[in-house]
Each structure stands twice: as C-alpha cells, then as structure tokens.
Amino acid sequence: MRISSGWKRWVGGLAAASLLGACSAVPVYGNPVTSAPKQPPHHFFSVDWWTPLVNPSLLEYSPREDAQPAYDAKNERVITLTRDGLVRSLGAEGQEAWRFKVGNRFYAGATVDDTLVYVPSTDGVLYALDTKTGEPKWKYAAGEALATVPVLTDELVLVASQSDTLFAVKRATGELAWLYRRDPPAGFTIHRASTPTVRGQTAWVGFSDGTLVSLDLTDGGVRWEKSLAPKSGQFVDVDTAPVLDEAGHVYAASYSGGLYALDAESGDVLWTSVAQGITSLLVHGGVVVAVGDNRLDAYLAESGKLLWSNPLQERAGLEPVLVKGMLLVPVQRSLLFVDPRTGQARMAWDPGEGVSAPPRVVGTKAYVLSNNGYLYALRLDGRSG
C-alpha cells in the first residue's frame, strides 16, 4: 500500500561524527517507514518520498538489491531493476508509468539514453526498451548472465558477463559487433564483474584472472594487457571498474593483488599499493578513493601516497558516490555519509535491511534503493565543493 504524501517527508541525520573504524558505535538513523521522525542537529538530507517495490518472500533471508537506479531525464522518471525480476519506470513520488518482466534478479543497473533504456539481465539477454512505454525495441541473447551496467559509445553498447566475456552490441539493431573473452582461472573467484570504462576509441576492462585489458573499440582488438595478480593465491579478480584521470592514467585493483596506477596508453605501471580487498574505485581532484571489504582508503593519484585509511567494521557494498561535498558509501547494513577530506563518517542511515546499490544522484536529489526493495528520493542538504 502506498503511503500518502502527507506522511512521506522525513528528515535524517546523525548527531556525532565518528571514524569508520568505530562505525559500530555510531547511532544509525533508521527506516522512515517504521521509525518515528527525528530532528538531528545536522540535516544532511531529507526524504521527499518513498515507495515499496518488492513484496518480500515469506522465507527470504537477508534480501539484497544490487542494481543502481537509473534516471530517464527525458521523461523525468527513475528506472529500477529489482530482485523480483521487474524493470519499473517511476514518475513523481514513485507512481509507476510502466513495468517489464524479465523473471531473474539483476546484478547491475540499467543505462538510459534519450529514447531507450538498456537492461542487463541474468537471464543472459540484453534488452533495449522504449523509455516512454517499456516496449522492447530489440533483444540480444548473450547466453551468459550479464553483470555490469551497460556502457554506451556512439555506436555500441558494452556489457560484461559473469563468465568473463565483454560483449559489444550495435545500439541501432542489437546485433553483435564483437566480443572479447578470457578463460576464468582455476579455483575460487569473486562473484562480481568489471564494468568497462571508455574514452575515445579505447575501452579498459578487468577480468577474473587478474588481468586489466585495453581494447580497440573498432573491432575489440587488444591494445595491451597487464596482469595485476600476485604470483600465487586465489581471488585475483580485477572487478573494479577502471577509472581514468585527466593526466592519462588508469587505475584498477586486483582483489588480492592490490591497487595499480598505469599509463592508459601503454599499460606501464606507475605505482602500486599492496592494499587487498578493493572492489570499487573513484577518482576526483587528484585523489583515488578505494572501497572494498572492510576498508575505505584515499590515495594521492600522482604518487600513490596513502592520505588516510579507515577500516570498515562491516563488508562494504558497491561504488561510492561523491555529491555535495560528501562520499555516499553503501556498506550493506547502511548508507554512510563520509567526509572525503578525513574519511570520517558524518552520518549513517539504514532505510531497511541496509543498502548495497550505489545511489543515483540527479542534481540535489539522490535515489536510493534499499535492500528491502523500497525506493527513496532524498533531497541532499550537505555542503558543496
């Protein structure tokens, strides 16, 4: 049942700052659906509205929503992909404009252009849906569970599978242009995949054998490849989406091999860090922020000097988002608001079963999909800069 708009506005915040290492001692502001509103001394955000999307199963344990919401600017709607296998287009205050049934849960969110929304499904199909109606325009059957947000170029849609294949599909027709595949290593790997990063006619993408590869978008030819894996051991995956800076450097991390800065053109290694467990990266203002299992670090991009490091007392979620002068970090049990200058957690919020998917920020609003399948529209009030 939808909650009336008169009861939907809720204000959240945290009274005291705390280091992430002591995060378990920080009071967490809870779910506005079940908690009484509270007025904290610092108003980092307010909840404009929320709406339930997924009906929980009777015996469901620890629900998880991995797909970042997308935003359809042309129709002013939010696109959600949820664990019940549904794609939804939601308008003002969460009213549903259309839905499309896939049937399988999603590992990653959709990507929207002017008229189409590209949906990567674990049923092995890449769908192109009309943003206004939800009707399919074309489908590409990859035959492998798709696990990354589709990346658009002028002519292609790039999406990677859980089985170490990067597919390049023609945007106009849904036909395969080319694919690049690597054999996964023996033993255990991390259940994630690297989202490709594109600049010009080049793509950079990681694989579970610990390799970072630079590909020519024309035909998928290899420009260079570099192993970031340690000489022995398991969990060598490069599951981070490579990030680029304006100086022509590319940053990526192997789960057990550490963080690397490389020359984007040649693949030459510029510096490394031995930090393990990194799964997500963000680069901004000459600083590389690394998030992973039980860690949140910041490095000087030019030299790799560690600026600060704070251990998380819980398993980290997906990619951090920088907005209004704060880092928003999903850590599965809550969404942390972190000061990027110091790494201090300024507040934490659990909208119900925590948050795993990155928020989608549009202007001063952030759309957050909680693990219990609620979508929240937050109005951000943090500092700028």
N, C-alpha and C positions, 0 to 999 in steps of 0.2 A: 504494500500500500504506500502510495506517495505521501510524504509529509507536506502539509500545507505551507505555503511560502511564509506565512506569518511566524512560523516557528523555525525557519531554516537558518536564520542568521545566528552565528555562534562565533565567539572570539576565543582564540587560543594563544598560549604563550607559556613562558617559564620564568619563575621568579629569580633564579640564580644561575649564573654561568658556571660551567664545570668542565674540566678536562675530559676528553673522551675516555681516557683510561679509567675514570671514575664514573662512567656513564650509568652504571647500575645503581648509583646512589642519587641520581638526578630524578626529581619528580617528573613524570611524564603526563602531559595533558591528554585526556582521553577522547573517546568517541562521542561527538555531539549528539548522536542518535540515542545513546544510553546514559550519558553523563550530564549532570547539571552544568549550565554555563558558568564560567569562572572569569573573573576580571583580573588578569595578571598586571604587574607594573609595567611590562614591556609588551606592546601589542605588535608582534611580528607579522601576524596575519589575522584575517577574519574569514569565516566560511560563509560565502554568499548563498550557496545552496548545495544540497546533496541529493542523490537518488540511488536506491538499490537496483542492482542489475542482475545479480546471480542469486538464485534460490539455493541455499546450502543443502547438501545431501544429508540425510539422517546420520550416516556413519562417517561423514567426511572428517578427516583429521588433518589439522594444520593446512588449511586452504592457502593457495598461493596464486597470485596474478602476476605474470612476468612481462606482459605486453604494455609498453608505454603508450598512453593515449596519443592520438594524432589529432591535428586540427585542420579542418576544412575551412579555409579563410573565405572562399567564395560564397559559401552558404552559411557561414558563421556557425559551424557545428563541430562537435567533438566526436571523433571516431574511436570506439573502444573495441578491443578484442579480448574476450574473457574465456575463462576456463570451461564454460558450458558450450564452447564451440560457436558462439554467436558474434557476428560483427554488427555493431549498432552505430547509427548516426543520431546524435543527440543535440537538440537545439537549446534555446534559452531555458535555464533552470532544469535541464535534463529531460525535456519532452522528447520522446522517440520519434524521429522522422521516418526511419526505415530500419529493417534488420535483415541480415543474410545469414543463413545457417550453413556452417561448414561441418560441424559434428565432432571435431577434435579440438583439444585445447591448443593454445598458442604459446610459443617460446619467445616471440618478438612482436613488436607493434607494426602498424601499417605506415605507409608513406602516401601523402596526398599531393597531387598537382592540381591544376585548375579544374579538371573535369573527371579525373579518375583517382580512385584510392587503390593502392597495390597492397594485397593482403598475403603474407607468407604463412602457410598453414602446415601443421604437422601431418596432414593427410597427403603431403607430397605435391601439392598444387599451389602455384602462384596465381592468384585471382586479380583481375583488373575490373573493379566495379565502378559504375557511374556514381559520382558523388551526390547527385541530386536524388536519385531513385534507388540506388543499391543494385540495379540490374547488372549482371555480368556482361562485360564487353568482350573479354576473351579470357581464356584459362591456359596456363602452361603446366603440363604434368611433368614435374621433375622426377617423381618416383622416389624421392628421399625427403625426410622430414625437414622442412625449411626452418631455420633457427635464427635468422638475423633480420633486422629492419631493411626493407628494400632501399637501395641507393640508386638515385636517378642521375643519368647523364643526358645529353641532348637526344640520344637515340636508344639508349639501353636502360634496362632495369637489372641491377646486380643484386643477387641474394645468395647467401651461403647456406649449405645444409649441415645437419648434424653429422653427416658422413664425409666431411672434408671435401666437398665439391662446391666450387663457385660457379653459378650459372649467370650467363649474360643473355638476357632475353630482349628482343626488339620491342620497344614501347608501342609502336604503331600496330603490331599484329599479334604479339605474343609468341612469335616463333623464336626458337633458339638461335642465337648468333654464334656463340661458342661457350665452352665450359673448360674449367681447369680443375683437375682432381689430383689429390695426393693420397697415398695409402696411409691409413692411420697406423700408429705404432703398436707393437705388441704390448699387452698389459693394460693397465688402467689409464683412463683419460678423464678430463673434466667434462661434465655434461654442459658444455657451452660451445659457442662458435664465434669467430671473429667477424665483425661487420666490416666490409671493405671501406676504405677511405679513398676518395677520388680527388685529383687535382689535374686539370688539363686533360691530357690523353693517357694518364697513368693511374693505376689503382694499386693500393698496398693492402695486403690481407695476410692474416696469420693462420696457422694450421696446427692440428693437434700433435704433429711430430716435432714441434718446437721450431718450425721454420717460418720466417717472415719473407714474403714474396712480393716483388714489384712486377706488375703485368702491364703490357701494352693493351689499351682498350680496343684497338683496331681489330685484333684477332686473338687476344688472350695470350700472346707470346710472352715468355719470361724475359724481363729486362735484367733482373738479378734476384738471387735468393740468398738468405743468410740464416744460418742456424743460431738460435738464441738458447738452445737447450744445453744443460750441463752434460758432461761426458757420460754420466751414468745416472740412473734413477728413473722414477716414474713421474707422471703428472708434468710433463714438459710442455704442455699445450701453450700456444700463443693464442689466447682467447680474447685479448684486449683488441678493441678497435684501434688501429694505428692512428695517432694524432700527429698533425703537421703544424709547424710554426712558420712564421714569415721568413725566417733565416734559411729555409730549405732543409730543415731537419725533420726526421720522422722518429717517433717514439713508440715503442711497443714493449711488451713484457712476456716472458715465459713464466708460467706458474711456479716452477721450481728453479728456473734459471736466472731470474731477476729482471731488472729494468734496463733497457738499452736505448741509447740515442744514436742514430745513424744518419749519414748523409743520404738524403732522399733520392738523389740521382745515382749514386754509385753503390750504396749499401755499406760503405765503410763505417766501422764502429767509431764513434766519437767518445763515448764514455759508457760505463755500465755501473749498476748498483746490484749488490747481492741480495737485496730485499726479495723475499719469496712470498707467494700467495697473492700476487697482484692480479686483479681481473678487470679493472677499469681504469682509464686514464682521462685526464682533462688538462689542456694546456691553455694558459691565459697570462698575458702580461709578463712573459719571461719565466713563468713558474709552471712546473709539471706537478699536478696533483694525482696521486696514485691511491686507489681504493682496492681493498682486497679482503681476504679472510683475516679478520682480527687486526686490521691495520688501516691507517689513514696517514699518508706521508705527503710532504711537499718538497720538491727539489728545484734548485736553480737550473733552468733549462740549458743554459750555456755550458755549465761545468759539471752538473750532477751533484753539486753540494747539497747535502740534506739541510733544509731550512727548519723543519720541525717534523716530529713523528709522534703519533698518539695511538696506542693500542686500543682497538675496539673490544669491548667485552662481549661482543656478540658477532655472529657471522655477518659480514657485510652483504648488502644487496647488490644492485646494479649501478649504472653510471651516475656519478654526481652531476648536479646542475648548478651553475653559477648564475645567480639572479639577485638584484637589489643588494649587492654587496655581501651576500651570504652564499655559502655552499649548502645545497639541499642534498643530503646523503641518505638514500634508503638503506636501512640496515635490518630489514625483515621484521623486527619487532616494533620498529617505529621509523619516523622520518626525522632525521637530525637537521637542525639549522646550525651551521658551523661557521665561525669566523675564519676566513681564509688566510688572514694575516698571522694567526696564532695557532689555529687548529682547535680552539676551544669550542665546545658545544654550548651554544647560547640558549637552545631550547630543544625539546623533543616532543613529538606528537604521535600518538597511536590512534588512528581512526578506526581501529577494529581489526585484529589479527595482524597488525603491522602493515608495512609497505615494502614491496620488492621491486616494483617497476619504477623507473625514473618519472618524475612529474613532467608534464608538458607545459612549458611556460609560454604564454601569449601576452605580451605587454606586461601589465602589472598583475595578471592572473596566472595561477598555476592550477592545472587539472591533475588531481591525484586519484589513482585507482588503488583502493586498499585491497589487502589480501582477502577480505571477506566479500569482495565484489561490489563495493559501493564506490561511486564516483563523486568526488568533492570538487567544487570550484572555490579556490582560495583567492582572496584579494590580499596581495602582498604589501606589507607596510614597512619592510626593512629599509635600511639606509641604502643610498645609491652609491655607485662608484666601485 
